[in-house]
């Protein structure tokens, strides 16, 4: 078996290689109940807008708000619902709300993954 090891891969013009037929996450974050970032990729900061209302600012924006996003609350309490927040959603921001039911928001640690084309 062969092993390929490289620090940098460039195209013939010396620029970044365009990856095709791959759909790796373009941004992900592991955040706390106060929107602090434990670990992330392509995320620069988090904002706690109030109980269960969070946004994460991206380092590199998506080309449009049509990216796909999935998120989950990290809690020992069953039944938390995580939804994308369209009021704060932007090409530069991942926004979620965490609810215990249809009308009650709750603070919780969270994880978000986002896929799409970067600008």
Backbone atoms as SQL, in Angstrom:
CREATE TABLE atoms (id INTEGER PRIMARY KEY, chain TEXT, resi INTEGER, resn TEXT, atom TEXT, x REAL, y REAL, z REAL);
INSERT INTO atoms VALUES
  (1, 'A', 1, 'UNK', 'N', 0.837, -1.165, 0.000),
  (2, 'A', 1, 'UNK', 'CA', 0.000, 0.000, 0.000),
  (3, 'A', 1, 'UNK', 'C', 0.889, 1.238, 0.000),
  (4, 'A', 2, 'UNK', 'N', 0.499, 2.259, -0.761),
  (5, 'A', 2, 'UNK', 'CA', 1.253, 3.504, -0.843),
  (6, 'A', 2, 'UNK', 'C', 0.673, 4.534, 0.112),
  (7, 'A', 3, 'UNK', 'N', 1.528, 5.406, 0.585),
  (8, 'A', 3, 'UNK', 'CA', 1.095, 6.493, 1.453),
  (9, 'A', 3, 'UNK', 'C', 1.539, 7.809, 0.837),
  (10, 'A', 4, 'UNK', 'N', 0.621, 8.760, 0.734),
  (11, 'A', 4, 'UNK', 'CA', 0.914, 10.086, 0.210),
  (12, 'A', 4, 'UNK', 'C', 0.925, 11.045, 1.391),
  (13, 'A', 5, 'UNK', 'N', 2.041, 11.743, 1.574),
  (14, 'A', 5, 'UNK', 'CA', 2.152, 12.730, 2.644),
  (15, 'A', 5, 'UNK', 'C', 2.562, 14.047, 2.020),
  (16, 'A', 6, 'UNK', 'N', 1.863, 15.127, 2.370),
  (17, 'A', 6, 'UNK', 'CA', 2.170, 16.443, 1.815),
  (18, 'A', 6, 'UNK', 'C', 1.718, 17.516, 2.791),
  (19, 'A', 7, 'UNK', 'N', 2.453, 18.620, 2.829),
  (20, 'A', 7, 'UNK', 'CA', 2.062, 19.761, 3.639),
  (21, 'A', 7, 'UNK', 'C', 1.161, 20.700, 2.842),
  (22, 'A', 8, 'UNK', 'N', 1.402, 20.802, 1.535),
  (23, 'A', 8, 'UNK', 'CA', 0.627, 21.685, 0.673),
  (24, 'A', 8, 'UNK', 'C', 0.409, 21.016, -0.674),
  (25, 'A', 9, 'UNK', 'N', -0.808, 21.101, -1.176),
  (26, 'A', 9, 'UNK', 'CA', -1.108, 20.628, -2.521),
  (27, 'A', 9, 'UNK', 'C', -1.623, 21.834, -3.303),
  (28, 'A', 10, 'UNK', 'N', -1.005, 22.106, -4.459),
  (29, 'A', 10, 'UNK', 'CA', -1.388, 23.248, -5.282),
  (30, 'A', 10, 'UNK', 'C', -1.770, 22.785, -6.676),
  (31, 'A', 11, 'UNK', 'N', -2.582, 23.613, -7.352),
  (32, 'A', 11, 'UNK', 'CA', -2.878, 23.317, -8.749),
  (33, 'A', 11, 'UNK', 'C', -1.694, 23.763, -9.612),
  (34, 'A', 12, 'UNK', 'N', -1.761, 23.571, -10.906),
  (35, 'A', 12, 'UNK', 'CA', -0.625, 23.878, -11.784),
  (36, 'A', 12, 'UNK', 'C', -0.304, 25.368, -11.833),
  (37, 'A', 13, 'UNK', 'N', -1.249, 26.230, -11.418),
  (38, 'A', 13, 'UNK', 'CA', -0.998, 27.675, -11.374),
  (39, 'A', 13, 'UNK', 'C', -0.436, 28.119, -10.029),
  (40, 'A', 14, 'UNK', 'N', -0.285, 27.186, -9.096),
  (41, 'A', 14, 'UNK', 'CA', 0.247, 27.520, -7.779),
  (42, 'A', 14, 'UNK', 'C', -0.816, 27.888, -6.762),
  (43, 'A', 15, 'UNK', 'N', -2.095, 27.809, -7.152),
  (44, 'A', 15, 'UNK', 'CA', -3.192, 28.156, -6.245),
  (45, 'A', 15, 'UNK', 'C', -3.736, 26.941, -5.533),
  (46, 'A', 16, 'UNK', 'N', -4.789, 27.183, -4.786),
  (47, 'A', 16, 'UNK', 'CA', -5.429, 26.109, -4.027),
  (48, 'A', 16, 'UNK', 'C', -6.084, 25.104, -4.972),
  (49, 'A', 17, 'UNK', 'N', -6.046, 23.860, -4.589),
  (50, 'A', 17, 'UNK', 'CA', -6.667, 22.795, -5.370),
  (51, 'A', 17, 'UNK', 'C', -8.173, 22.838, -5.152),
  (52, 'A', 18, 'UNK', 'N', -8.937, 22.757, -6.229),
  (53, 'A', 18, 'UNK', 'CA', -10.386, 22.698, -6.142),
  (54, 'A', 18, 'UNK', 'C', -10.799, 21.255, -5.920),
  (55, 'A', 19, 'UNK', 'N', -11.496, 21.007, -4.823),
  (56, 'A', 19, 'UNK', 'CA', -11.957, 19.663, -4.522),
  (57, 'A', 19, 'UNK', 'C', -13.320, 19.452, -5.176),
  (58, 'A', 20, 'UNK', 'N', -13.475, 18.381, -5.886),
  (59, 'A', 20, 'UNK', 'CA', -14.747, 18.077, -6.527),
  (60, 'A', 20, 'UNK', 'C', -15.286, 16.767, -5.983),
  (61, 'A', 21, 'UNK', 'N', -16.587, 16.610, -6.093),
  (62, 'A', 21, 'UNK', 'CA', -17.273, 15.406, -5.649),
  (63, 'A', 21, 'UNK', 'C', -17.039, 15.120, -4.164),
  (64, 'A', 22, 'UNK', 'N', -16.834, 16.180, -3.402),
  (65, 'A', 22, 'UNK', 'CA', -16.668, 16.039, -1.964),
  (66, 'A', 22, 'UNK', 'C', -17.622, 17.010, -1.276),
  (67, 'A', 23, 'UNK', 'N', -18.166, 16.602, -0.179),
  (68, 'A', 23, 'UNK', 'CA', -19.117, 17.441, 0.529),
  (69, 'A', 23, 'UNK', 'C', -18.757, 17.503, 2.011),
  (70, 'A', 24, 'UNK', 'N', -17.552, 17.878, 2.302),
  (71, 'A', 24, 'UNK', 'CA', -17.119, 18.025, 3.692),
  (72, 'A', 24, 'UNK', 'C', -17.789, 19.254, 4.298),
  (73, 'A', 25, 'UNK', 'N', -17.939, 19.249, 5.601),
  (74, 'A', 25, 'UNK', 'CA', -18.516, 20.406, 6.288),
  (75, 'A', 25, 'UNK', 'C', -17.648, 21.632, 6.020),
  (76, 'A', 26, 'UNK', 'N', -18.283, 22.737, 5.684),
  (77, 'A', 26, 'UNK', 'CA', -17.564, 23.991, 5.438),
  (78, 'A', 26, 'UNK', 'C', -17.448, 24.810, 6.711),
  (79, 'A', 27, 'UNK', 'N', -18.244, 24.427, 7.719),
  (80, 'A', 27, 'UNK', 'CA', -18.160, 25.059, 9.037),
  (81, 'A', 27, 'UNK', 'C', -18.764, 24.104, 10.061),
  (82, 'A', 28, 'UNK', 'N', -18.169, 24.075, 11.252),
  (83, 'A', 28, 'UNK', 'CA', -18.749, 23.324, 12.358),
  (84, 'A', 28, 'UNK', 'C', -18.305, 23.978, 13.660),
  (85, 'A', 29, 'UNK', 'N', -19.126, 23.799, 14.680),
  (86, 'A', 29, 'UNK', 'CA', -18.803, 24.410, 15.964),
  (87, 'A', 29, 'UNK', 'C', -19.338, 23.540, 17.097),
  (88, 'A', 30, 'UNK', 'N', -18.588, 23.500, 18.173),
  (89, 'A', 30, 'UNK', 'CA', -18.990, 22.887, 19.424),
  (90, 'A', 30, 'UNK', 'C', -19.055, 24.048, 20.413),
  (91, 'A', 31, 'UNK', 'N', -20.286, 24.471, 20.779),
  (92, 'A', 31, 'UNK', 'CA', -20.448, 25.656, 21.605),
  (93, 'A', 31, 'UNK', 'C', -21.047, 25.365, 22.964),
  (94, 'A', 32, 'UNK', 'N', -20.905, 26.308, 23.862),
  (95, 'A', 32, 'UNK', 'CA', -21.419, 26.190, 25.228),
  (96, 'A', 32, 'UNK', 'C', -22.782, 26.878, 25.351),
  (97, 'A', 33, 'UNK', 'N', -23.411, 26.743, 26.487),
  (98, 'A', 33, 'UNK', 'CA', -24.710, 27.367, 26.743),
  (99, 'A', 33, 'UNK', 'C', -24.623, 28.890, 26.814),
  (100, 'A', 34, 'UNK', 'N', -23.411, 29.449, 26.782),
  (101, 'A', 34, 'UNK', 'CA', -23.234, 30.903, 26.736),
  (102, 'A', 34, 'UNK', 'C', -22.657, 31.356, 25.394),
  (103, 'A', 35, 'UNK', 'N', -22.644, 30.458, 24.404),
  (104, 'A', 35, 'UNK', 'CA', -22.166, 30.711, 23.036),
  (105, 'A', 35, 'UNK', 'C', -20.646, 30.822, 22.936),
  (106, 'A', 36, 'UNK', 'N', -19.930, 30.440, 23.978),
  (107, 'A', 36, 'UNK', 'CA', -18.473, 30.347, 23.858),
  (108, 'A', 36, 'UNK', 'C', -18.158, 29.152, 22.964),
  (109, 'A', 37, 'UNK', 'N', -17.069, 29.244, 22.242),
  (110, 'A', 37, 'UNK', 'CA', -16.689, 28.181, 21.316),
  (111, 'A', 37, 'UNK', 'C', -15.640, 27.282, 21.963),
  (112, 'A', 38, 'UNK', 'N', -15.980, 25.994, 22.112),
  (113, 'A', 38, 'UNK', 'CA', -15.013, 25.015, 22.611),
  (114, 'A', 38, 'UNK', 'C', -14.033, 24.620, 21.514),
  (115, 'A', 39, 'UNK', 'N', -14.574, 24.372, 20.325),
  (116, 'A', 39, 'UNK', 'CA', -13.768, 23.958, 19.181),
  (117, 'A', 39, 'UNK', 'C', -14.584, 24.263, 17.941),
  (118, 'A', 40, 'UNK', 'N', -13.907, 24.534, 16.809),
  (119, 'A', 40, 'UNK', 'CA', -14.656, 24.883, 15.616),
  (120, 'A', 40, 'UNK', 'C', -13.779, 24.837, 14.374),
  (121, 'A', 41, 'UNK', 'N', -14.437, 24.944, 13.236),
  (122, 'A', 41, 'UNK', 'CA', -13.779, 25.121, 11.949),
  (123, 'A', 41, 'UNK', 'C', -14.551, 26.206, 11.204),
  (124, 'A', 42, 'UNK', 'N', -13.865, 27.227, 10.730),
  (125, 'A', 42, 'UNK', 'CA', -14.444, 28.342, 9.981),
  (126, 'A', 42, 'UNK', 'C', -15.432, 29.162, 10.815),
  (127, 'A', 43, 'UNK', 'N', -15.257, 29.200, 12.132),
  (128, 'A', 43, 'UNK', 'CA', -16.110, 29.993, 13.013),
  (129, 'A', 43, 'UNK', 'C', -15.224, 30.905, 13.852),
  (130, 'A', 44, 'UNK', 'N', -15.598, 32.197, 13.942),
  (131, 'A', 44, 'UNK', 'CA', -14.735, 33.133, 14.653),
  (132, 'A', 44, 'UNK', 'C', -15.251, 33.517, 16.038),
  (133, 'A', 45, 'UNK', 'N', -16.575, 33.582, 16.216),
  (134, 'A', 45, 'UNK', 'CA', -17.102, 33.980, 17.522),
  (135, 'A', 45, 'UNK', 'C', -18.557, 33.561, 17.657),
  (136, 'A', 46, 'UNK', 'N', -19.020, 33.516, 18.894),
  (137, 'A', 46, 'UNK', 'CA', -20.404, 33.172, 19.175),
  (138, 'A', 46, 'UNK', 'C', -21.079, 34.285, 19.950),
  (139, 'A', 47, 'UNK', 'N', -22.400, 34.405, 19.767),
  (140, 'A', 47, 'UNK', 'CA', -23.178, 35.409, 20.483),
  (141, 'A', 47, 'UNK', 'C', -24.388, 34.744, 21.122),
  (142, 'A', 48, 'UNK', 'N', -24.610, 35.028, 22.405),
  (143, 'A', 48, 'UNK', 'CA', -25.779, 34.560, 23.139),
  (144, 'A', 48, 'UNK', 'C', -26.777, 35.721, 23.130),
  (145, 'A', 49, 'UNK', 'N', -27.871, 35.589, 22.376),
  (146, 'A', 49, 'UNK', 'CA', -28.859, 36.656, 22.240),
  (147, 'A', 49, 'UNK', 'C', -29.947, 36.584, 23.306),
  (148, 'A', 50, 'UNK', 'N', -29.858, 35.631, 24.199),
  (149, 'A', 50, 'UNK', 'CA', -30.890, 35.423, 25.213),
  (150, 'A', 50, 'UNK', 'C', -31.120, 33.931, 25.372),
  (151, 'A', 51, 'UNK', 'N', -32.062, 33.557, 26.184),
  (152, 'A', 51, 'UNK', 'CA', -32.297, 32.150, 26.485),
  (153, 'A', 51, 'UNK', 'C', -32.519, 31.330, 25.220),
  (154, 'A', 52, 'UNK', 'N', -31.621, 30.376, 24.969),
  (155, 'A', 52, 'UNK', 'CA', -31.742, 29.449, 23.863),
  (156, 'A', 52, 'UNK', 'C', -31.604, 30.045, 22.479),
  (157, 'A', 53, 'UNK', 'N', -31.062, 31.245, 22.349),
  (158, 'A', 53, 'UNK', 'CA', -30.947, 31.953, 21.067),
  (159, 'A', 53, 'UNK', 'C', -29.476, 32.271, 20.800),
  (160, 'A', 54, 'UNK', 'N', -28.884, 31.562, 19.822),
  (161, 'A', 54, 'UNK', 'CA', -27.443, 31.661, 19.583),
  (162, 'A', 54, 'UNK', 'C', -27.135, 31.960, 18.121),
  (163, 'A', 55, 'UNK', 'N', -26.027, 32.664, 17.893),
  (164, 'A', 55, 'UNK', 'CA', -25.511, 32.805, 16.541),
  (165, 'A', 55, 'UNK', 'C', -23.994, 32.662, 16.572),
  (166, 'A', 56, 'UNK', 'N', -23.477, 32.135, 15.477),
  (167, 'A', 56, 'UNK', 'CA', -22.039, 31.923, 15.323),
  (168, 'A', 56, 'UNK', 'C', -21.592, 32.658, 14.067),
  (169, 'A', 57, 'UNK', 'N', -20.614, 33.534, 14.202),
  (170, 'A', 57, 'UNK', 'CA', -20.088, 34.271, 13.061),
  (171, 'A', 57, 'UNK', 'C', -19.029, 33.426, 12.364),
  (172, 'A', 58, 'UNK', 'N', -19.136, 33.356, 11.035),
  (173, 'A', 58, 'UNK', 'CA', -18.208, 32.566, 10.237),
  (174, 'A', 58, 'UNK', 'C', -16.974, 33.370, 9.864),
  (175, 'A', 59, 'UNK', 'N', -15.849, 32.695, 9.752),
  (176, 'A', 59, 'UNK', 'CA', -14.620, 33.330, 9.282),
  (177, 'A', 59, 'UNK', 'C', -14.714, 33.581, 7.777),
  (178, 'A', 60, 'UNK', 'N', -15.190, 32.570, 7.030),
  (179, 'A', 60, 'UNK', 'CA', -15.399, 32.682, 5.588),
  (180, 'A', 60, 'UNK', 'C', -16.872, 32.441, 5.315),
  (181, 'A', 61, 'UNK', 'N', -17.518, 33.376, 4.620),
  (182, 'A', 61, 'UNK', 'CA', -18.958, 33.319, 4.392),
  (183, 'A', 61, 'UNK', 'C', -19.345, 32.274, 3.349),
  (184, 'A', 62, 'UNK', 'N', -20.579, 31.824, 3.439),
  (185, 'A', 62, 'UNK', 'CA', -21.160, 31.009, 2.387),
  (186, 'A', 62, 'UNK', 'C', -21.540, 31.932, 1.231),
  (187, 'A', 63, 'UNK', 'N', -21.725, 31.368, 0.046),
  (188, 'A', 63, 'UNK', 'CA', -22.075, 32.191, -1.114),
  (189, 'A', 63, 'UNK', 'C', -23.512, 32.698, -1.020),
  (190, 'A', 64, 'UNK', 'N', -24.351, 32.034, -0.234),
  (191, 'A', 64, 'UNK', 'CA', -25.743, 32.445, -0.038),
  (192, 'A', 64, 'UNK', 'C', -26.264, 31.804, 1.246),
  (193, 'A', 65, 'UNK', 'N', -27.459, 32.191, 1.658),
  (194, 'A', 65, 'UNK', 'CA', -28.057, 31.627, 2.864),
  (195, 'A', 65, 'UNK', 'C', -28.651, 30.242, 2.585),
  (196, 'A', 66, 'UNK', 'N', -28.451, 29.718, 1.404),
  (197, 'A', 66, 'UNK', 'CA', -29.023, 28.422, 1.022),
  (198, 'A', 66, 'UNK', 'C', -28.142, 27.240, 1.441),
  (199, 'A', 67, 'UNK', 'N', -27.202, 27.452, 2.345),
  (200, 'A', 67, 'UNK', 'CA', -26.397, 26.333, 2.842),
  (201, 'A', 67, 'UNK', 'C', -27.274, 25.410, 3.670),
  (202, 'A', 68, 'UNK', 'N', -26.843, 24.168, 3.808),
  (203, 'A', 68, 'UNK', 'CA', -27.557, 23.198, 4.642),
  (204, 'A', 68, 'UNK', 'C', -26.910, 23.170, 6.019),
  (205, 'A', 69, 'UNK', 'N', -27.745, 23.138, 7.053),
  (206, 'A', 69, 'UNK', 'CA', -27.221, 23.165, 8.411),
  (207, 'A', 69, 'UNK', 'C', -27.964, 22.132, 9.262),
  (208, 'A', 70, 'UNK', 'N', -27.219, 21.459, 10.117),
  (209, 'A', 70, 'UNK', 'CA', -27.838, 20.594, 11.110),
  (210, 'A', 70, 'UNK', 'C', -27.252, 20.966, 12.466),
  (211, 'A', 71, 'UNK', 'N', -28.054, 20.807, 13.499),
  (212, 'A', 71, 'UNK', 'CA', -27.591, 21.185, 14.837),
  (213, 'A', 71, 'UNK', 'C', -28.242, 20.290, 15.874),
  (214, 'A', 72, 'UNK', 'N', -27.596, 20.212, 17.024),
  (215, 'A', 72, 'UNK', 'CA', -28.156, 19.436, 18.131),
  (216, 'A', 72, 'UNK', 'C', -27.804, 20.097, 19.454),
  (217, 'A', 73, 'UNK', 'N', -28.673, 19.912, 20.429),
  (218, 'A', 73, 'UNK', 'CA', -28.404, 20.376, 21.786),
  (219, 'A', 73, 'UNK', 'C', -27.679, 19.260, 22.517),
  (220, 'A', 74, 'UNK', 'N', -26.657, 19.623, 23.253),
  (221, 'A', 74, 'UNK', 'CA', -25.899, 18.643, 24.035),
  (222, 'A', 74, 'UNK', 'C', -26.389, 18.742, 25.478),
  (223, 'A', 75, 'UNK', 'N', -27.327, 17.866, 25.837),
  (224, 'A', 75, 'UNK', 'CA', -27.951, 17.942, 27.156),
  (225, 'A', 75, 'UNK', 'C', -28.343, 16.554, 27.632),
  (226, 'A', 76, 'UNK', 'N', -28.535, 16.421, 28.912),
  (227, 'A', 76, 'UNK', 'CA', -29.020, 15.142, 29.457),
  (228, 'A', 76, 'UNK', 'C', -30.544, 15.127, 29.519),
  (229, 'A', 77, 'UNK', 'N', -31.167, 16.252, 29.169),
  (230, 'A', 77, 'UNK', 'CA', -32.623, 16.346, 29.164),
  (231, 'A', 77, 'UNK', 'C', -33.153, 15.943, 27.793),
  (232, 'A', 78, 'UNK', 'N', -34.024, 14.971, 27.748),
  (233, 'A', 78, 'UNK', 'CA', -34.586, 14.515, 26.480),
  (234, 'A', 78, 'UNK', 'C', -35.605, 15.510, 25.949),
  (235, 'A', 79, 'UNK', 'N', -35.769, 15.528, 24.633),
  (236, 'A', 79, 'UNK', 'CA', -36.835, 16.291, 24.018),
  (237, 'A', 79, 'UNK', 'C', -36.501, 17.705, 23.608),
  (238, 'A', 80, 'UNK', 'N', -35.254, 18.134, 23.694),
  (239, 'A', 80, 'UNK', 'CA', -34.917, 19.473, 23.248),
  (240, 'A', 80, 'UNK', 'C', -35.039, 19.539, 21.731),
  (241, 'A', 81, 'UNK', 'N', -35.537, 20.648, 21.214),
  (242, 'A', 81, 'UNK', 'CA', -35.727, 20.860, 19.786),
  (243, 'A', 81, 'UNK', 'C', -34.792, 21.986, 19.351),
  (244, 'A', 82, 'UNK', 'N', -33.986, 21.740, 18.322),
  (245, 'A', 82, 'UNK', 'CA', -33.081, 22.766, 17.807),
  (246, 'A', 82, 'UNK', 'C', -33.550, 23.144, 16.410),
  (247, 'A', 83, 'UNK', 'N', -33.770, 24.429, 16.184),
  (248, 'A', 83, 'UNK', 'CA', -34.206, 24.913, 14.880),
  (249, 'A', 83, 'UNK', 'C', -33.293, 26.026, 14.390),
  (250, 'A', 84, 'UNK', 'N', -33.240, 26.164, 13.091),
  (251, 'A', 84, 'UNK', 'CA', -32.500, 27.253, 12.462),
  (252, 'A', 84, 'UNK', 'C', -33.302, 28.537, 12.673),
  (253, 'A', 85, 'UNK', 'N', -32.632, 29.615, 13.026),
  (254, 'A', 85, 'UNK', 'CA', -33.303, 30.884, 13.291),
  (255, 'A', 85, 'UNK', 'C', -33.244, 31.772, 12.044),
  (256, 'A', 86, 'UNK', 'N', -34.333, 31.864, 11.273),
  (257, 'A', 86, 'UNK', 'CA', -34.301, 32.648, 10.030),
  (258, 'A', 86, 'UNK', 'C', -34.170, 34.147, 10.258),
  (259, 'A', 87, 'UNK', 'N', -34.473, 34.634, 11.469),
  (260, 'A', 87, 'UNK', 'CA', -34.350, 36.065, 11.751),
  (261, 'A', 87, 'UNK', 'C', -32.891, 36.516, 11.855),
  (262, 'A', 88, 'UNK', 'N', -31.994, 35.606, 12.195),
  (263, 'A', 88, 'UNK', 'CA', -30.572, 35.951, 12.339),
  (264, 'A', 88, 'UNK', 'C', -29.698, 35.293, 11.263),
  (265, 'A', 89, 'UNK', 'N', -30.287, 34.387, 10.511),
  (266, 'A', 89, 'UNK', 'CA', -29.574, 33.615, 9.492),
  (267, 'A', 89, 'UNK', 'C', -29.005, 34.510, 8.388),
  (268, 'A', 90, 'UNK', 'N', -27.727, 34.361, 8.090),
  (269, 'A', 90, 'UNK', 'CA', -27.080, 35.115, 7.019),
  (270, 'A', 90, 'UNK', 'C', -26.025, 34.220, 6.386),
  (271, 'A', 91, 'UNK', 'N', -25.448, 34.660, 5.284),
  (272, 'A', 91, 'UNK', 'CA', -24.362, 33.908, 4.660),
  (273, 'A', 91, 'UNK', 'C', -23.124, 33.901, 5.551),
  (274, 'A', 92, 'UNK', 'N', -23.057, 34.842, 6.496),
  (275, 'A', 92, 'UNK', 'CA', -21.914, 34.953, 7.392),
  (276, 'A', 92, 'UNK', 'C', -22.209, 34.475, 8.811),
  (277, 'A', 93, 'UNK', 'N', -23.433, 34.002, 9.058),
  (278, 'A', 93, 'UNK', 'CA', -23.846, 33.655, 10.419),
  (279, 'A', 93, 'UNK', 'C', -24.662, 32.364, 10.436),
  (280, 'A', 94, 'UNK', 'N', -24.318, 31.455, 11.347),
  (281, 'A', 94, 'UNK', 'CA', -25.140, 30.286, 11.643),
  (282, 'A', 94, 'UNK', 'C', -25.978, 30.649, 12.866),
  (283, 'A', 95, 'UNK', 'N', -27.301, 30.481, 12.791),
  (284, 'A', 95, 'UNK', 'CA', -28.158, 30.893, 13.895),
  (285, 'A', 95, 'UNK', 'C', -29.125, 29.778, 14.270),
  (286, 'A', 96, 'UNK', 'N', -29.231, 29.506, 15.573),
  (287, 'A', 96, 'UNK', 'CA', -30.139, 28.453, 16.055),
  (288, 'A', 96, 'UNK', 'C', -30.922, 28.925, 17.266),
  (289, 'A', 97, 'UNK', 'N', -32.036, 28.239, 17.515),
  (290, 'A', 97, 'UNK', 'CA', -32.811, 28.385, 18.740),
  (291, 'A', 97, 'UNK', 'C', -32.995, 27.000, 19.342),
  (292, 'A', 98, 'UNK', 'N', -32.933, 26.918, 20.647),
  (293, 'A', 98, 'UNK', 'CA', -33.103, 25.650, 21.351),
  (294, 'A', 98, 'UNK', 'C', -34.337, 25.768, 22.237),
  (295, 'A', 99, 'UNK', 'N', -35.282, 24.831, 22.042),
  (296, 'A', 99, 'UNK', 'CA', -36.547, 24.853, 22.778),
  (297, 'A', 99, 'UNK', 'C', -36.755, 23.545, 23.530),
  (298, 'A', 100, 'UNK', 'N', -37.417, 23.634, 24.679),
  (299, 'A', 100, 'UNK', 'CA', -37.820, 22.420, 25.404),
  (300, 'A', 100, 'UNK', 'C', -39.181, 21.953, 24.923),
  (301, 'A', 101, 'UNK', 'N', -39.965, 22.863, 24.337),
  (302, 'A', 101, 'UNK', 'CA', -41.240, 22.528, 23.705),
  (303, 'A', 101, 'UNK', 'C', -41.538, 23.635, 22.699),
  (304, 'A', 102, 'UNK', 'N', -42.722, 23.711, 22.180),
  (305, 'A', 102, 'UNK', 'CA', -43.045, 24.677, 21.136),
  (306, 'A', 102, 'UNK', 'C', -42.977, 26.136, 21.580),
  (307, 'A', 103, 'UNK', 'N', -42.983, 26.398, 22.889),
  (308, 'A', 103, 'UNK', 'CA', -43.039, 27.789, 23.330),
  (309, 'A', 103, 'UNK', 'C', -41.988, 28.193, 24.368),
  (310, 'A', 104, 'UNK', 'N', -41.139, 27.277, 24.795),
  (311, 'A', 104, 'UNK', 'CA', -40.176, 27.581, 25.854),
  (312, 'A', 104, 'UNK', 'C', -38.750, 27.360, 25.371),
  (313, 'A', 105, 'UNK', 'N', -37.968, 28.444, 25.301),
  (314, 'A', 105, 'UNK', 'CA', -36.576, 28.306, 24.906),
  (315, 'A', 105, 'UNK', 'C', -35.728, 27.949, 26.123),
  (316, 'A', 106, 'UNK', 'N', -34.599, 27.269, 25.859),
  (317, 'A', 106, 'UNK', 'CA', -33.734, 26.813, 26.943),
  (318, 'A', 106, 'UNK', 'C', -32.273, 26.930, 26.543),
  (319, 'A', 107, 'UNK', 'N', -31.443, 27.328, 27.491),
  (320, 'A', 107, 'UNK', 'CA', -30.002, 27.360, 27.245),
  (321, 'A', 107, 'UNK', 'C', -29.456, 25.947, 27.248),
  (322, 'A', 108, 'UNK', 'N', -28.526, 25.676, 26.332),
  (323, 'A', 108, 'UNK', 'CA', -27.893, 24.362, 26.268),
  (324, 'A', 108, 'UNK', 'C', -26.624, 24.466, 25.440),
  (325, 'A', 109, 'UNK', 'N', -25.668, 23.617, 25.744),
  (326, 'A', 109, 'UNK', 'CA', -24.510, 23.479, 24.860),
  (327, 'A', 109, 'UNK', 'C', -25.026, 22.925, 23.532),
  (328, 'A', 110, 'UNK', 'N', -24.308, 23.174, 22.454),
  (329, 'A', 110, 'UNK', 'CA', -24.814, 22.788, 21.138),
  (330, 'A', 110, 'UNK', 'C', -23.680, 22.450, 20.182),
  (331, 'A', 111, 'UNK', 'N', -24.061, 21.808, 19.091),
  (332, 'A', 111, 'UNK', 'CA', -23.139, 21.524, 17.993),
  (333, 'A', 111, 'UNK', 'C', -23.855, 21.838, 16.696),
  (334, 'A', 112, 'UNK', 'N', -23.136, 22.481, 15.759),
  (335, 'A', 112, 'UNK', 'CA', -23.694, 22.837, 14.459),
  (336, 'A', 112, 'UNK', 'C', -22.731, 22.383, 13.369),
  (337, 'A', 113, 'UNK', 'N', -23.271, 21.826, 12.292),
  (338, 'A', 113, 'UNK', 'CA', -22.513, 21.494, 11.083),
  (339, 'A', 113, 'UNK', 'C', -23.180, 22.199, 9.925),
  (340, 'A', 114, 'UNK', 'N', -22.386, 22.759, 9.003),
  (341, 'A', 114, 'UNK', 'CA', -22.968, 23.450, 7.847),
  (342, 'A', 114, 'UNK', 'C', -22.231, 23.033, 6.572),
  (343, 'A', 115, 'UNK', 'N', -23.014, 22.806, 5.522),
  (344, 'A', 115, 'UNK', 'CA', -22.492, 22.387, 4.225),
  (345, 'A', 115, 'UNK', 'C', -23.022, 23.313, 3.143),
  (346, 'A', 116, 'UNK', 'N', -22.199, 23.649, 2.173),
  (347, 'A', 116, 'UNK', 'CA', -22.622, 24.487, 1.056),
  (348, 'A', 116, 'UNK', 'C', -21.405, 25.085, 0.371),
  (349, 'A', 117, 'UNK', 'N', -21.643, 25.999, -0.536),
  (350, 'A', 117, 'UNK', 'CA', -20.551, 26.648, -1.267),
  (351, 'A', 117, 'UNK', 'C', -20.118, 27.909, -0.552),
  (352, 'A', 118, 'UNK', 'N', -18.829, 28.052, -0.339),
  (353, 'A', 118, 'UNK', 'CA', -18.301, 29.266, 0.262),
  (354, 'A', 118, 'UNK', 'C', -18.183, 30.349, -0.802),
  (355, 'A', 119, 'UNK', 'N', -18.278, 31.602, -0.357),
  (356, 'A', 119, 'UNK', 'CA', -18.190, 32.748, -1.275),
  (357, 'A', 119, 'UNK', 'C', -16.810, 32.859, -1.878);
